[in-house]
Amino acid sequence: MKIYTRIFPLLILLLLTGCGSKNYFVLVEDPDGSVGEITVSNAKGATTISEANRMVTVKNRKKAPGTTVGISQSRIDSLFGQAVDAQPDPPITFILYFETGTPTLTVDSQQRIPVILETIAARNSVDTSVVGHTDTKGDEQQNNTLSAQRAREIADILISRGVDPAILEITFHGEKNLLVLTGDDVSEPLNRRVEVTVR
């Protein structure tokens, strides 16, 4: 059984324990060019892969995973191309920014709305999240309310331009989950945002 994967180590371990035949684990670049790391292990040992286009083979449960070896892109495509093509596209996240203390988009962010709409349409999205945030200026309760208003404002804009409300998941975090870590009562433009993630 051959496995091509960019998945988390826990899932790899589950796959390994469920398969009795030879397994191949290959680490490849993510679409953004970054490379993560996977560890393949069983009761006999473990091998970590941290470079793109490297592979480790596990013959069976009674033998430790082998050492990593290089694998060409053409070989990856030949062995695993169909599996890769079947994977869903990774989510795309857009960050929209707001004027201080308001649910009003900045001018630059207003211009991003058409791109979000195009992405939702192109992907035939059935799952798009809209998450509101604030900076730490003001009290926590006001910021919770403001982050909800921001998320609702973006959802309303999307709906008014044809997005099905049923595909939107609308949440808010107030001044929690800051993009830029600051102390309390700090005005930070990058934290005054809504994140729209299209899946």
N, CA and C atoms as an extended XYZ file, in Angstrom:
597
Properties=species:S:1:pos:R:3:atomname:S:1:resname:S:1:resid:I:1 pbc="F F F"
N         0.852       -1.192        0.000 N   MET     1
C         0.000        0.000        0.000 CA  MET     1
C         0.887        1.242        0.000 C   MET     1
N         0.629        2.188       -0.889 N   LYS     2
C         1.444        3.392       -1.002 CA  LYS     2
C         0.631        4.578       -0.507 C   LYS     2
N         1.249        5.433        0.272 N   ILE     3
C         0.565        6.600        0.821 CA  ILE     3
C         1.398        7.836        0.546 C   ILE     3
N         0.760        8.840       -0.003 N   TYR     4
C         1.397       10.138       -0.253 CA  TYR     4
C         0.719       11.108        0.678 C   TYR     4
N         1.487       11.858        1.446 N   THR     5
C         0.791       12.617        2.471 CA  THR     5
C         1.411       13.940        2.824 C   THR     5
N         0.538       14.893        3.192 N   ARG     6
C         0.931       16.143        3.826 CA  ARG     6
C         0.186       16.259        5.145 C   ARG     6
N        -0.222       15.136        5.709 N   ILE     7
C        -1.100       15.153        6.855 CA  ILE     7
C        -0.326       15.137        8.162 C   ILE     7
N        -1.045       15.304        9.277 N   PHE     8
C        -0.403       15.433       10.581 CA  PHE     8
C         0.145       14.103       11.058 C   PHE     8
N         1.203       14.146       11.884 N   PRO     9
C         1.822       12.914       12.369 CA  PRO     9
C         0.848       11.952       13.028 C   PRO     9
N        -0.141       12.465       13.784 N   LEU    10
C        -1.079       11.570       14.453 CA  LEU    10
C        -1.815       10.706       13.442 C   LEU    10
N        -2.286       11.306       12.366 N   LEU    11
C        -2.995       10.550       11.346 CA  LEU    11
C        -2.059        9.570       10.660 C   LEU    11
N        -0.824        9.956       10.467 N   ILE    12
C         0.160        9.054        9.870 CA  ILE    12
C         0.323        7.806       10.738 C   ILE    12
N         0.402        8.008       12.043 N   LEU    13
C         0.560        6.870       12.942 CA  LEU    13
C        -0.650        5.950       12.867 C   LEU    13
N        -1.827        6.522       12.763 N   LEU    14
C        -3.031        5.702       12.657 CA  LEU    14
C        -3.031        4.908       11.356 C   LEU    14
N        -2.613        5.542       10.279 N   LEU    15
C        -2.535        4.841        9.007 CA  LEU    15
C        -1.525        3.706        9.076 C   LEU    15
N        -0.402        3.992        9.704 N   LEU    16
C         0.655        2.998        9.789 CA  LEU    16
C         0.203        1.768       10.568 C   LEU    16
N        -0.467        1.972       11.686 N   THR    17
C        -0.879        0.835       12.500 CA  THR    17
C        -2.018        0.070       11.842 C   THR    17
N        -2.704        0.697       10.884 N   GLY    18
C        -3.826        0.017       10.236 CA  GLY    18
C        -3.432       -0.716        8.971 C   GLY    18
N        -2.195       -0.641        8.547 N   CYS    19
C        -1.777       -1.241        7.281 CA  CYS    19
C        -0.746       -2.321        7.539 C   CYS    19
N        -0.920       -3.442        6.863 N   GLY    20
C         0.016       -4.523        7.046 CA  GLY    20
C         1.082       -4.595        5.973 C   GLY    20
N         0.906       -3.928        4.854 N   SER    21
C         1.863       -4.004        3.759 CA  SER    21
C         2.802       -2.812        3.774 C   SER    21
N         3.737       -2.786        2.798 N   LYS    22
C         4.733       -1.725        2.717 CA  LYS    22
C         4.064       -0.370        2.522 C   LYS    22
N         4.563        0.629        3.245 N   ASN    23
C         4.016        1.978        3.179 CA  ASN    23
C         5.107        2.966        2.814 C   ASN    23
N         4.735        3.979        2.013 N   TYR    24
C         5.639        5.059        1.663 CA  TYR    24
C         5.054        6.360        2.177 C   TYR    24
N         5.887        7.160        2.833 N   PHE    25
C         5.461        8.472        3.312 CA  PHE    25
C         6.347        9.520        2.664 C   PHE    25
N         5.727       10.476        1.981 N   VAL    26
C         6.450       11.494        1.235 CA  VAL    26
C         6.037       12.863        1.744 C   VAL    26
N         7.017       13.728        1.993 N   LEU    27
C         6.745       15.097        2.408 CA  LEU    27
C         6.954       16.017        1.207 C   LEU    27
N         5.954       16.847        0.915 N   VAL    28
C         6.043       17.786       -0.211 CA  VAL    28
C         5.751       19.192        0.280 C   VAL    28
N         6.048       20.164       -0.566 N   GLU    29
C         5.754       21.559       -0.237 CA  GLU    29
C         4.257       21.798       -0.188 C   GLU    29
N         3.847       22.692        0.705 N   ASP    30
C         2.480       23.181        0.684 CA  ASP    30
C         2.334       24.140       -0.481 C   ASP    30
N         1.094       24.483       -0.868 N   PRO    31
C         0.909       25.390       -2.004 CA  PRO    31
C         1.618       26.732       -1.839 C   PRO    31
N         1.818       27.182       -0.593 N   ASP    32
C         2.481       28.473       -0.381 CA  ASP    32
C         4.010       28.354       -0.370 C   ASP    32
N         4.530       27.147       -0.614 N   GLY    33
C         5.970       26.947       -0.661 CA  GLY    33
C         6.597       26.539        0.658 C   GLY    33
N         5.826       26.548        1.736 N   SER    34
C         6.377       26.153        3.030 CA  SER    34
C         6.449       24.626        3.133 C   SER    34
N         7.305       24.151        4.027 N   VAL    35
C         7.468       22.714        4.238 CA  VAL    35
C         7.342       22.439        5.728 C   VAL    35
N         6.471       21.558        6.063 N   GLY    36
C         6.300       21.198        7.466 CA  GLY    36
C         7.259       20.085        7.862 C   GLY    36
N         6.799       19.212        8.716 N   GLU    37
C         7.620       18.106        9.198 CA  GLU    37
C         6.688       16.975        9.596 C   GLU    37
N         7.088       15.742        9.287 N   ILE    38
C         6.314       14.590        9.735 CA  ILE    38
C         7.255       13.592       10.401 C   ILE    38
N         6.728       12.867       11.358 N   THR    39
C         7.466       11.785       11.993 CA  THR    39
C         6.687       10.497       11.774 C   THR    39
N         7.363        9.521       11.216 N   VAL    40
C         6.774        8.212       10.977 CA  VAL    40
C         7.369        7.272       12.025 C   VAL    40
N         6.499        6.627       12.795 N   SER    41
C         7.034        5.787       13.859 CA  SER    41
C         6.199        4.528       14.068 C   SER    41
N         6.828        3.561       14.645 N   ASN    42
C         6.146        2.364       15.126 CA  ASN    42
C         6.887        1.900       16.378 C   ASN    42
N         6.576        0.720       16.864 N   ALA    43
C         7.190        0.234       18.104 CA  ALA    43
C         8.693        0.023       17.969 C   ALA    43
N         9.194       -0.081       16.748 N   LYS    44
C        10.609       -0.369       16.534 CA  LYS    44
C        11.469        0.878       16.315 C   LYS    44
N        10.848        2.034       16.121 N   GLY    45
C        11.653        3.228       15.907 CA  GLY    45
C        10.875        4.339       15.228 C   GLY    45
N        11.585        5.416       14.891 N   ALA    46
C        10.941        6.579       14.276 CA  ALA    46
C        11.915        7.267       13.330 C   ALA    46
N        11.347        7.874       12.303 N   THR    47
C        12.120        8.679       11.361 CA  THR    47
C        11.350        9.964       11.094 C   THR    47
N        12.060       11.089       11.139 N   THR    48
C        11.444       12.395       10.883 CA  THR    48
C        11.876       12.899        9.510 C   THR    48
N        10.907       13.430        8.767 N   ILE    49
C        11.188       14.046        7.470 CA  ILE    49
C        10.890       15.537        7.605 C   ILE    49
N        11.867       16.374        7.249 N   SER    50
C        11.675       17.820        7.354 CA  SER    50
C        12.080       18.563        6.079 C   SER    50
N        12.386       17.824        5.013 N   GLU    51
C        12.729       18.428        3.729 CA  GLU    51
C        11.740       17.962        2.676 C   GLU    51
N        11.414       18.857        1.740 N   ALA    52
C        10.479       18.512        0.673 CA  ALA    52
C        11.082       17.441       -0.233 C   ALA    52
N        10.185       16.623       -0.797 N   ASN    53
C        10.550       15.563       -1.746 CA  ASN    53
C        11.522       14.550       -1.141 C   ASN    53
N        11.255       14.218        0.114 N   ARG    54
C        11.971       13.143        0.789 CA  ARG    54
C        10.940       12.090        1.175 C   ARG    54
N        11.381       10.843        1.223 N   MET    55
C        10.472        9.730        1.454 CA  MET    55
C        11.060        8.787        2.487 C   MET    55
N        10.178        8.153        3.253 N   VAL    56
C        10.596        7.077        4.153 CA  VAL    56
C         9.689        5.876        3.891 C   VAL    56
N        10.271        4.708        3.945 N   THR    57
C         9.535        3.468        3.694 CA  THR    57
C         9.420        2.681        4.994 C   THR    57
N         8.251        2.106        5.216 N   VAL    58
C         8.038        1.206        6.352 CA  VAL    58
C         7.625       -0.139        5.766 C   VAL    58
N         8.462       -1.160        5.953 N   LYS    59
C         8.179       -2.454        5.350 CA  LYS    59
C         7.061       -3.192        6.076 C   LYS    59
N         7.131       -3.184        7.389 N   ASN    60
C         6.065       -3.798        8.183 CA  ASN    60
C         6.216       -3.349        9.631 C   ASN    60
N         5.328       -3.801       10.486 N   ARG    61
C         5.328       -3.359       11.888 CA  ARG    61
C         6.523       -3.883       12.676 C   ARG    61
N         7.147       -4.909       12.187 N   LYS    62
C         8.254       -5.522       12.926 CA  LYS    62
C         9.597       -4.865       12.628 C   LYS    62
N         9.611       -3.911       11.685 N   LYS    63
C        10.857       -3.229       11.340 CA  LYS    63
C        10.679       -1.731       11.507 C   LYS    63
N        11.738       -1.090       11.973 N   ALA    64
C        11.687        0.366       12.145 CA  ALA    64
C        11.571        1.054       10.789 C   ALA    64
N        10.988        2.261       10.747 N   PRO    65
C        10.974        3.020        9.496 CA  PRO    65
C        12.390        3.201        8.976 C   PRO    65
N        12.538        3.183        7.652 N   GLY    66
C        13.856        3.325        7.057 CA  GLY    66
C        14.364        4.755        7.141 C   GLY    66
N        15.524        4.984        6.570 N   THR    67
C        16.069        6.343        6.501 CA  THR    67
C        15.391        7.080        5.349 C   THR    67
N        15.467        8.403        5.388 N   THR    68
C        14.834        9.180        4.330 CA  THR    68
C        15.681        9.145        3.061 C   THR    68
N        14.987        9.132        1.933 N   VAL    69
C        15.657        9.189        0.626 CA  VAL    69
C        14.932       10.216       -0.230 C   VAL    69
N        15.640       10.767       -1.207 N   GLY    70
C        15.023       11.715       -2.118 CA  GLY    70
C        14.115       11.014       -3.112 C   GLY    70
N        13.120       11.746       -3.589 N   ILE    71
C        12.216       11.233       -4.612 CA  ILE    71
C        11.937       12.370       -5.587 C   ILE    71
N        12.004       12.094       -6.860 N   SER    72
C        11.829       13.143       -7.867 CA  SER    72
C        10.371       13.554       -7.986 C   SER    72
N        10.156       14.768       -8.469 N   GLN    73
C         8.791       15.245       -8.655 CA  GLN    73
C         8.041       14.383       -9.664 C   GLN    73
N         8.742       13.923      -10.710 N   SER    74
C         8.075       13.088      -11.708 CA  SER    74
C         7.635       11.751      -11.105 C   SER    74
N         8.446       11.221      -10.200 N   ARG    75
C         8.075        9.966       -9.523 CA  ARG    75
C         6.895       10.198       -8.577 C   ARG    75
N         6.907       11.317       -7.874 N   ILE    76
C         5.775       11.662       -7.001 CA  ILE    76
C         4.504       11.756       -7.827 C   ILE    76
N         4.599       12.460       -8.962 N   ASP    77
C         3.421       12.617       -9.819 CA  ASP    77
C         2.926       11.270      -10.325 C   ASP    77
N         3.861       10.401      -10.700 N   SER    78
C         3.494        9.086      -11.225 CA  SER    78
C         2.795        8.227      -10.173 C   SER    78
N         3.356        8.219       -8.970 N   LEU    79
C         2.803        7.363       -7.916 CA  LEU    79
C         1.531        7.930       -7.275 C   LEU    79
N         1.528        9.253       -7.082 N   PHE    80
C         0.489        9.827       -6.232 CA  PHE    80
C        -0.336       10.929       -6.888 C   PHE    80
N        -0.152       11.134       -8.175 N   GLY    81
C        -0.828       12.233       -8.855 CA  GLY    81
C        -2.331       12.210       -8.705 C   GLY    81
N        -2.940       11.041       -8.845 N   GLN    82
C        -4.401       10.959       -8.727 CA  GLN    82
C        -4.864       11.326       -7.323 C   GLN    82
N        -4.126       10.880       -6.314 N   ALA    83
C        -4.499       11.199       -4.932 CA  ALA    83
C        -4.369       12.695       -4.673 C   ALA    83
N        -3.311       13.310       -5.227 N   VAL    84
C        -3.121       14.754       -5.040 CA  VAL    84
C        -4.228       15.526       -5.724 C   VAL    84
N        -4.573       15.116       -6.939 N   ASP    85
C        -5.626       15.807       -7.684 CA  ASP    85
C        -6.980       15.723       -6.982 C   ASP    85
N        -7.174       14.668       -6.200 N   ALA    86
C        -8.454       14.482       -5.513 CA  ALA    86
C        -8.582       15.325       -4.242 C   ALA    86
N        -7.470       15.905       -3.773 N   GLN    87
C        -7.527       16.701       -2.547 CA  GLN    87
C        -8.288       18.002       -2.792 C   GLN    87
N        -9.038       18.457       -1.799 N   PRO    88
C        -9.706       19.753       -1.953 CA  PRO    88
C        -8.682       20.883       -1.957 C   PRO    88
N        -9.044       21.988       -2.590 N   ASP    89
C        -8.175       23.163       -2.561 CA  ASP    89
C        -8.041       23.653       -1.128 C   ASP    89
N        -6.859       24.144       -0.747 N   PRO    90
C        -6.716       24.678        0.613 CA  PRO    90
C        -7.565       25.930        0.781 C   PRO    90
N        -7.998       26.219        2.011 N   PRO    91
C        -8.804       27.424        2.228 CA  PRO    91
C        -8.019       28.688        1.913 C   PRO    91
N        -8.731       29.736        1.529 N   ILE    92
C        -8.135       31.042        1.288 CA  ILE    92
C        -8.712       32.014        2.311 C   ILE    92
N        -7.832       32.742        3.012 N   THR    93
C        -8.271       33.694        4.020 CA  THR    93
C        -7.981       35.116        3.568 C   THR    93
N        -8.990       35.957        3.706 N   PHE    94
C        -8.882       37.384        3.422 CA  PHE    94
C        -9.004       38.135        4.742 C   PHE    94
N        -8.197       39.173        4.933 N   ILE    95
C        -8.289       39.993        6.139 CA  ILE    95
C        -8.730       41.391        5.733 C   ILE    95
N        -9.828       41.820        6.332 N   LEU    96
C       -10.396       43.140        6.074 CA  LEU    96
C       -10.227       43.995        7.325 C   LEU    96
N        -9.836       45.250        7.132 N   TYR    97
C        -9.546       46.136        8.267 CA  TYR    97
C       -10.600       47.227        8.401 C   TYR    97
N       -10.687       47.793        9.621 N   PHE    98
C       -11.759       48.725        9.969 CA  PHE    98
C       -11.210       50.018       10.553 C   PHE    98
N       -12.016       51.050       10.413 N   GLU    99
C       -11.699       52.321       11.047 CA  GLU    99
C       -11.813       52.166       12.561 C   GLU    99
N       -11.075       52.978       13.294 N   THR   100
C       -11.015       52.886       14.757 CA  THR   100
C       -12.402       52.971       15.387 C   THR   100
N       -12.709       51.987       16.223 N   GLY   101
C       -13.924       52.023       17.028 CA  GLY   101
C       -15.220       51.919       16.256 C   GLY   101
N       -15.167       51.464       14.987 N   THR   102
C       -16.377       51.416       14.162 CA  THR   102
C       -16.472       50.094       13.408 C   THR   102
N       -17.657       49.800       12.854 N   PRO   103
C       -17.798       48.674       11.940 CA  PRO   103
C       -17.665       49.120       10.475 C   PRO   103
N       -16.912       50.198       10.244 N   THR   104
C       -16.730       50.747        8.893 CA  THR   104
C       -15.404       50.274        8.313 C   THR   104
N       -15.477       49.637        7.148 N   LEU   105
C       -14.268       49.153        6.484 CA  LEU   105
C       -13.378       50.305        6.042 C   LEU   105
N       -12.060       50.072        6.064 N   THR   106
C       -11.144       51.038        5.459 CA  THR   106
C       -11.371       51.023        3.939 C   THR   106
N       -10.926       52.053        3.268 N   VAL   107
C       -11.107       52.141        1.818 CA  VAL   107
C       -10.415       50.974        1.120 C   VAL   107
N        -9.188       50.670        1.527 N   ASP   108
C        -8.466       49.557        0.909 CA  ASP   108
C        -9.225       48.238        1.062 C   ASP   108
N        -9.788       48.013        2.235 N   SER   109
C       -10.508       46.763        2.474 CA  SER   109
C       -11.819       46.697        1.695 C   SER   109
N       -12.463       47.826        1.497 N   GLN   110
C       -13.675       47.838        0.677 CA  GLN   110
C       -13.394       47.304       -0.716 C   GLN   110
N       -12.202       47.591       -1.217 N   GLN   111
C       -11.837       47.174       -2.565 CA  GLN   111
C       -11.547       45.674       -2.669 C   GLN   111
N       -11.457       44.993       -1.538 N   ARG   112
C       -11.193       43.548       -1.551 CA  ARG   112
C       -12.473       42.718       -1.622 C   ARG   112
N       -13.611       43.349       -1.358 N   ILE   113
C       -14.876       42.609       -1.349 CA  ILE   113
C       -15.127       41.886       -2.681 C   ILE   113
N       -14.929       42.530       -3.852 N   PRO   114
C       -15.163       41.804       -5.108 CA  PRO   114
C       -14.305       40.547       -5.261 C   PRO   114
N       -13.086       40.585       -4.758 N   VAL   115
C       -12.213       39.407       -4.846 CA  VAL   115
C       -12.766       38.276       -3.980 C   VAL   115
N       -13.262       38.620       -2.811 N   ILE   116
C       -13.866       37.608       -1.929 CA  ILE   116
C       -15.076       36.979       -2.621 C   ILE   116
N       -15.920       37.813       -3.209 N   LEU   117
C       -17.112       37.313       -3.910 CA  LEU   117
C       -16.728       36.398       -5.073 C   LEU   117
N       -15.711       36.790       -5.825 N   GLU   118
C       -15.242       35.965       -6.944 CA  GLU   118
C       -14.725       34.619       -6.452 C   GLU   118
N       -14.015       34.622       -5.324 N   THR   119
C       -13.455       33.383       -4.779 CA  THR   119
C       -14.563       32.457       -4.302 C   THR   119
N       -15.553       33.004       -3.623 N   ILE   120
C       -16.687       32.193       -3.164 CA  ILE   120
C       -17.389       31.558       -4.358 C   ILE   120
N       -17.602       32.347       -5.409 N   ALA   121
C       -18.285       31.833       -6.601 CA  ALA   121
C       -17.439       30.794       -7.325 C   ALA   121
N       -16.145       31.069       -7.496 N   ALA   122
C       -15.268       30.160       -8.241 CA  ALA   122
C       -15.143       28.806       -7.563 C   ALA   122
N       -15.187       28.802       -6.243 N   ARG   123
C       -15.040       27.548       -5.502 CA  ARG   123
C       -16.382       26.872       -5.232 C   ARG   123
N       -17.474       27.534       -5.606 N   ASN   124
C       -18.795       27.021       -5.229 CA  ASN   124
C       -18.820       26.716       -3.736 C   ASN   124
N       -18.331       27.660       -2.949 N   SER   125
C       -18.147       27.447       -1.515 CA  SER   125
C       -19.468       27.116       -0.828 C   SER   125
N       -19.399       26.127        0.047 N   VAL   126
C       -20.532       25.818        0.916 CA  VAL   126
C       -20.142       26.041        2.377 C   VAL   126
N       -18.953       26.599        2.592 N   ASP   127
C       -18.457       26.822        3.956 CA  ASP   127
C       -17.501       28.016        3.944 C   ASP   127
N       -18.009       29.173        4.332 N   THR   128
C       -17.198       30.382        4.429 CA  THR   128
C       -17.384       30.966        5.821 C   THR   128
N       -16.282       31.182        6.522 N   SER   129
C       -16.378       31.735        7.876 CA  SER   129
C       -16.070       33.226        7.863 C   SER   129
N       -16.766       33.952        8.717 N   VAL   130
C       -16.592       35.396        8.881 CA  VAL   130
C       -16.371       35.632       10.364 C   VAL   130
N       -15.147       36.056       10.735 N   VAL   131
C       -14.782       36.149       12.153 CA  VAL   131
C       -14.349       37.578       12.477 C   VAL   131
N       -15.060       38.216       13.420 N   GLY   132
C       -14.779       39.590       13.800 CA  GLY   132
C       -13.793       39.703       14.953 C   GLY   132
N       -12.959       40.760       14.905 N   HIS   133
C       -11.946       41.021       15.934 CA  HIS   133
C       -11.858       42.525       16.194 C   HIS   133
N       -11.270       42.870       17.316 N   THR   134
C       -10.959       44.267       17.629 CA  THR   134
C        -9.547       44.354       18.189 C   THR   134
N        -9.086       45.592       18.368 N   ASP   135
C        -7.871       45.792       19.149 CA  ASP   135
C        -8.267       45.875       20.621 C   ASP   135
N        -7.344       46.270       21.483 N   THR   136
C        -7.633       46.279       22.926 CA  THR   136
C        -8.069       47.652       23.438 C   THR   136
N        -8.228       48.610       22.534 N   LYS   137
C        -8.676       49.939       22.944 CA  LYS   137
C       -10.127       49.847       23.413 C   LYS   137
N       -10.419       50.412       24.596 N   GLY   138
C       -11.773       50.335       25.134 CA  GLY   138
C       -11.940       49.122       26.025 C   GLY   138
N       -13.153       48.984       26.587 N   ASP   139
C       -13.346       47.858       27.508 CA  ASP   139
C       -13.753       46.595       26.753 C   ASP   139
N       -13.606       45.479       27.440 N   GLU   140
C       -13.762       44.168       26.814 CA  GLU   140
C       -15.168       43.943       26.270 C   GLU   140
N       -16.183       44.349       27.031 N   GLN   141
C       -17.556       44.140       26.585 CA  GLN   141
C       -17.860       44.943       25.323 C   GLN   141
N       -17.408       46.189       25.288 N   GLN   142
C       -17.605       47.004       24.085 CA  GLN   142
C       -16.916       46.354       22.886 C   GLN   142
N       -15.738       45.812       23.111 N   ASN   143
C       -15.016       45.188       22.017 CA  ASN   143
C       -15.694       43.905       21.540 C   ASN   143
N       -16.306       43.154       22.435 N   ASN   144
C       -17.083       41.991       22.011 CA  ASN   144
C       -18.227       42.422       21.101 C   ASN   144
N       -18.925       43.465       21.521 N   THR   145
C       -20.041       43.978       20.726 CA  THR   145
C       -19.558       44.487       19.367 C   THR   145
N       -18.454       45.231       19.372 N   LEU   146
C       -17.924       45.790       18.133 CA  LEU   146
C       -17.450       44.692       17.178 C   LEU   146
N       -16.805       43.656       17.692 N   SER   147
C       -16.344       42.576       16.811 CA  SER   147
C       -17.525       41.843       16.178 C   SER   147
N       -18.621       41.704       16.946 N   ALA   148
C       -19.837       41.089       16.393 CA  ALA   148
C       -20.429       41.976       15.301 C   ALA   148
N       -20.438       43.287       15.527 N   GLN   149
C       -20.947       44.211       14.514 CA  GLN   149
C       -20.116       44.140       13.240 C   GLN   149
N       -18.815       44.063       13.381 N   ARG   150
C       -17.937       43.979       12.210 CA  ARG   150
C       -18.197       42.693       11.419 C   ARG   150
N       -18.291       41.571       12.111 N   ALA   151
C       -18.560       40.311       11.426 CA  ALA   151
C       -19.912       40.363       10.720 C   ALA   151
N       -20.914       40.905       11.409 N   ARG   152
C       -22.254       41.002       10.815 CA  ARG   152
C       -22.256       41.939        9.607 C   ARG   152
N       -21.503       43.023        9.688 N   GLU   153
C       -21.414       43.972        8.576 CA  GLU   153
C       -20.874       43.292        7.316 C   GLU   153
N       -19.816       42.515        7.472 N   ILE   154
C       -19.238       41.827        6.314 CA  ILE   154
C       -20.195       40.766        5.797 C   ILE   154
N       -20.806       40.011        6.688 N   ALA   155
C       -21.783       39.007        6.251 CA  ALA   155
C       -22.920       39.666        5.474 C   ALA   155
N       -23.416       40.796        5.971 N   ASP   156
C       -24.498       41.495        5.282 CA  ASP   156
C       -24.085       41.973        3.896 C   ASP   156
N       -22.848       42.458        3.783 N   ILE   157
C       -22.350       42.885        2.468 CA  ILE   157
C       -22.312       41.699        1.513 C   ILE   157
N       -21.783       40.580        1.969 N   LEU   158
C       -21.697       39.393        1.112 CA  LEU   158
C       -23.085       38.907        0.702 C   LEU   158
N       -23.990       38.865        1.657 N   ILE   159
C       -25.356       38.408        1.370 CA  ILE   159
C       -26.038       39.359        0.389 C   ILE   159
N       -25.841       40.670        0.567 N   SER   160
C       -26.479       41.647       -0.317 CA  SER   160
C       -25.977       41.533       -1.751 C   SER   160
N       -24.826       40.897       -1.917 N   ARG   161
C       -24.256       40.731       -3.262 CA  ARG   161
C       -24.376       39.299       -3.778 C   ARG   161
N       -25.292       38.547       -3.169 N   GLY   162
C       -25.651       37.252       -3.733 CA  GLY   162
C       -25.149       36.015       -3.037 C   GLY   162
N       -24.382       36.161       -1.965 N   VAL   163
C       -23.899       34.973       -1.252 CA  VAL   163
C       -25.035       34.374       -0.430 C   VAL   163
N       -25.176       33.067       -0.509 N   ASP   164
C       -26.208       32.353        0.239 CA  ASP   164
C       -25.885       32.430        1.734 C   ASP   164
N       -26.786       32.978        2.554 N   PRO   165
C       -26.503       33.077        3.992 CA  PRO   165
C       -26.235       31.719        4.650 C   PRO   165
N       -26.756       30.649        4.051 N   ALA   166
C       -26.599       29.323        4.647 CA  ALA   166
C       -25.146       28.853        4.639 C   ALA   166
N       -24.287       29.422        3.765 N   ILE   167
C       -22.898       28.956        3.719 CA  ILE   167
C       -22.012       29.730        4.691 C   ILE   167
N       -22.546       30.775        5.326 N   LEU   168
C       -21.728       31.629        6.189 CA  LEU   168
C       -21.793       31.186        7.647 C   LEU   168
N       -20.622       31.090        8.247 N   GLU   169
C       -20.511       30.857        9.694 CA  GLU   169
C       -19.948       32.145       10.292 C   GLU   169
N       -20.736       32.802       11.125 N   ILE   170
C       -20.376       34.126       11.634 CA  ILE   170
C       -20.053       34.018       13.123 C   ILE   170
N       -18.817       34.396       13.486 N   THR   171
C       -18.401       34.377       14.885 CA  THR   171
C       -17.590       35.638       15.179 C   THR   171
N       -17.282       35.848       16.459 N   PHE   172
C       -16.497       37.019       16.843 CA  PHE   172
C       -15.708       36.714       18.103 C   PHE   172
N       -14.589       37.431       18.270 N   HIS   173
C       -13.687       37.167       19.391 CA  HIS   173
C       -13.367       38.400       20.220 C   HIS   173
N       -13.934       39.550       19.877 N   GLY   174
C       -13.608       40.753       20.636 CA  GLY   174
C       -12.126       41.055       20.543 C   GLY   174
N       -11.519       41.326       21.691 N   GLU   175
C       -10.090       41.654       21.705 CA  GLU   175
C        -9.214       40.426       21.966 C   GLU   175
N        -9.820       39.245       21.938 N   LYS   176
C        -9.044       38.012       22.060 CA  LYS   176
C        -8.506       37.634       20.671 C   LYS   176
N        -7.514       36.772       20.613 N   ASN   177
C        -6.910       36.323       19.349 CA  ASN   177
C        -6.370       37.487       18.525 C   ASN   177
N        -5.542       38.294       19.146 N   LEU   178
C        -4.950       39.441       18.461 CA  LEU   178
C        -4.008       38.976       17.355 C   LEU   178
N        -4.008       39.682       16.241 N   LEU   179
C        -3.046       39.422       15.179 CA  LEU   179
C        -1.673       39.962       15.571 C   LEU   179
N        -1.671       41.138       16.210 N   VAL   180
C        -0.459       41.755       16.736 CA  VAL   180
C        -0.617       41.838       18.252 C   VAL   180
N         0.242       41.152       18.978 N   LEU   181
C         0.120       41.146       20.436 CA  LEU   181
C         0.418       42.530       20.997 C   LEU   181
N        -0.481       43.040       21.826 N   THR   182
C        -0.293       44.337       22.481 CA  THR   182
C        -0.762       44.230       23.920 C   THR   182
N        -0.483       45.275       24.674 N   GLY   183
C        -1.041       45.374       26.016 CA  GLY   183
C        -2.495       45.820       25.940 C   GLY   183
N        -3.063       46.093       27.102 N   ASP   184
C        -4.446       46.541       27.163 CA  ASP   184
C        -4.541       48.008       26.737 C   ASP   184
N        -5.690       48.363       26.174 N   ASP   185
C        -6.013       49.743       25.805 CA  ASP   185
C        -5.046       50.301       24.751 C   ASP   185
N        -4.683       49.445       23.789 N   VAL   186
C        -3.776       49.859       22.715 CA  VAL   186
C        -4.531       49.858       21.382 C   VAL   186
N        -4.434       50.963       20.661 N   SER   187
C        -5.034       51.061       19.334 CA  SER   187
C        -4.058       50.470       18.312 C   SER   187
N        -4.454       49.374       17.682 N   GLU   188
C        -3.583       48.694       16.711 CA  GLU   188
C        -4.392       48.382       15.450 C   GLU   188
N        -4.117       49.063       14.345 N   PRO   189
C        -4.909       48.888       13.124 CA  PRO   189
C        -5.008       47.449       12.629 C   PRO   189
N        -3.940       46.664       12.774 N   LEU   190
C        -3.965       45.295       12.257 CA  LEU   190
C        -4.860       44.370       13.073 C   LEU   190
N        -5.211       44.775       14.275 N   ASN   191
C        -6.112       43.973       15.097 CA  ASN   191
C        -7.581       44.297       14.844 C   ASN   191
N        -7.861       45.424       14.225 N   ARG   192
C        -9.252       45.822       13.914 CA  ARG   192
C        -9.628       45.184       12.586 C   ARG   192
N       -10.115       43.944       12.648 N   ARG   193
C       -10.239       43.182       11.409 CA  ARG   193
C       -11.386       42.192       11.452 C   ARG   193
N       -11.742       41.733       10.249 N   VAL   194
C       -12.571       40.539       10.056 CA  VAL   194
C       -11.798       39.603        9.140 C   VAL   194
N       -11.749       38.357        9.522 N   GLU   195
C       -11.105       37.338        8.690 CA  GLU   195
C       -12.181       36.527        7.989 C   GLU   195
N       -12.125       36.495        6.668 N   VAL   196
C       -13.072       35.720        5.863 CA  VAL   196
C       -12.297       34.563        5.267 C   VAL   196
N       -12.687       33.346        5.620 N   THR   197
C       -12.009       32.159        5.118 CA  THR   197
C       -12.962       31.372        4.215 C   THR   197
N       -12.545       31.225        2.967 N   VAL   198
C       -13.374       30.540        1.957 CA  VAL   198
C       -12.838       29.132        1.767 C   VAL   198
N       -13.710       28.159        1.974 N   ARG   199
C       -13.315       26.748        1.794 CA  ARG   199
C       -14.062       26.164        0.612 C   ARG   199
